[in-house]
């Protein structure tokens, strides 16, 4: 009888049991150790600066309106004294180009400065960790709490933490929506429980996104979701300042007493304490070299400097430096000189050119826009006096915060007459009005079937506000 089980006396080798392999490593929760130092102070300062700006701007008033407001419903974008319309999209393009060039420049000079100090993911993760440390204790206490079974103490600490986290996240979402809906109206709507569905949705959506990204995902966003981590190496070169462990002075590493002469013992200055790993928000070991997970926050520099101070060793085992310095091509004192290199000079030149054009365009911007639409019924018609008449509709947009009065003229044909309902056109602040206009010309002055004419709209109370729009005048 055939059997699938091998005989006990069989000499054939038994089949190996299948081995299961995981395609993805299970995430190990990171509880970074608190660190103090120069770079930690910079991070705190930038967190305070960016969040004061973010939470405070919607509450600023300018000429009896919100100073910064992107009113999508009215298609008006207020930035202090400037008002932008959809037709001013070119300015948004300029801002995006300048932001990209700025990111390229800063990355070429000093690596991931944006990620380490100003990225919203980094900033809110930092703030959430401050709350976590305040309510649950230092990194050792938090690790102990993670491993402990659920009880009243753990439930209370975790509950308070998440209540504080979500309260901050809700305020963040409320502020975000306050940039698009006047924040005072938004607050009044919440107080009276009359908030609209879209405002409610976006407040909750942004709150959940902040709570999830900064409270739970944290370094996972930087490591796996952010594309910048993947293409940053394209912007690096051998003269880019990065957070670097200097093997030439740190190796061979090993523990030792403070009184031990490490040089006589054949050791480097690294005491293998692991502080650089403990303080890292992404959990990497910088001693393994530059890694894409490194966000350039320099927490490991502050942590290592503290240990070097305790041991009486010189600082700089982990520091901001360049690959060429580590290779001995030039000393640390030569870093500033190598900042000015073709890549950074090109980025700087492009930024200066575009910034200059941007500022000039804003300074000479005319707060008036005029569009011309021809009458679709007839290209032209003959009047009772034998003249040729063309009918147009002018759409006039007063893009200024002040009211203006305008005169309408036209050029291009000798003796051309402009006929409007009123001699002067009055436009309220930020008003859009449609104006029917007729142009009447003598047939004897018309040279050809189609003649180019130009409408001129001039503000009577401000000589600098003037717009010219070209169109066609058709003969019979």
Secondary structure, DSSP 8 states (H G I E B T S, - for coil): ---SS--TT--S----------SS------------SHHHHHHHHHHHHHHHHHHHHTT-EETTEESEEEETTTTEEEETTEEEEGGGHHHHHHHHHHHHHHHHHHHHHHSSHIIIII-HHHHHHHHHHHHHHHHH-SHHHHHHHHHS---HHHHHHHHHHHHHHHHHHHHHHHHHHTTTTTHHHHHHHHHTT---HHHHHHHHHHHHHHHHIIIIITHHIIIII-THHHHHHHH--TT--EEEE-HHHH-S-----TTS-TTTTT--S-----HHHHT-TT---GGG---TT-----HHHHHHHHHHHHHT--S-SEEEE-HHHHTTSS-GGGHHHHHSSHHHHHHHHHHHHHHHHHHHHHHT--SEEEEEEE-SS-S-EE-TTS-EEEEEEEEEEE-SSS-EEEEEEEESSTT-EEEESSSSEEE-TT-EEEEEEEEEE-GGG--SSEEEEEEEEEESS-TT-EEEEEEEEE--
